[in-house]
Amino acid sequence: MKRICLDCGSLTTTTRCPPCTRRRDATRRPSADERYGPGRKRRHAALYGLPCALQRPGCTGWATTAEHTVPVSRGGILSPLVPARGHCNASKGNRDG
């Protein structure tokens, strides 16, 4: 069955023609494990349940996430992780400290 490519409109047997598929794959964002390394989940999980390091207003005190000391948006991909409650981590945003 012939279909129309979602990107360029040419006829193909799949949702995208081979050139459009290659172009799309080349621009895809790498997975979290590719970006942060294979032990990412283990490093984060080791911090869950510890006292929250951020202690923002409204904090209940126990970590449910891991937080980078330098925000990832500011180049902190390899920065040390500290335990943080999800609420505190979200309220901090991409600010340092």
N, C-alpha and C positions, 0 to 999 in steps of 0.2 A: 504494500500500500504506500503510495507516495504522499508525502506531507510537504508543507511549506516550512522552510527554516524560520525559526522564531527571530533570528537576527537579521539575515540578509534577504529573505523571501525566495530563495531558490528552492527547487524541488529536491527532496531528500527522503530517505527511508526512516530517519529518526527525527527527533524534535529539532536538532541543529545539524547543519552540514559539517563535514570533517574540518574545513578551514575555520569555521566559526567556533567549533568545539575546541580546536587547538588554541585559538586566540583567547577564548574564555578561560580555559585551564591555565594559561600563562599569566592571567591577571588575578587569579583567585588568591584570597588571603590564606596563608598557611594555617594549619590547625594549631590549637593551643599547645599540644605536645611538641609540634615542630618549632614553635616560637620559644617555648620556655624549657624544653628538655623533657625526657621521658619520666623523670621522677617528680614532676610537678604536683600531681595529685597526692603523692605520699608526703611531700614537704608541706603542703597546705593542711592536710588532715592531721599532721602531728601537732598543729597549733590549736585545733578545735577543742573547746572545753577549758582552755586556760583563761586566766584573768585578762580582760580586755586592756590593751595597752593605750588606747586612745582616750577612754573615759569622757566622751562628749556628753553634753546635757541630754538626759533621758536614757542613759546607758544603764543596763541591768547588771553589767559586770562580767559576763562570760562570753568568750569568743565563739562566733559561729562562722567566721571567715578568716582569711589571712590577708594582711595588708602590707603593701610595699612601703618601705620608709621613704623612698623617692617615687612619686607617681609614675606609672608606666608611660603616661602621656608626656612626661618630661624626661624620658630616657632611663627610667628606673627598672627596666626589665630584670636586671641582675642584682637589684638592691636587696638587702636583707628583708626578710618577712617578719612581721610581728603579729601576735594574735589580736583580732578585733571583732567586735560585734558587728553584724551586718548594718545596723542602724548607724553606728558610729562611722563605719567605713564609707557608707553612702553620703552621710552629711559632710564628711571631710572633702569629698570630691577629689579634684586633682591638685589640691593645695598641699604644700609641704607642712609637716608638723601638725 
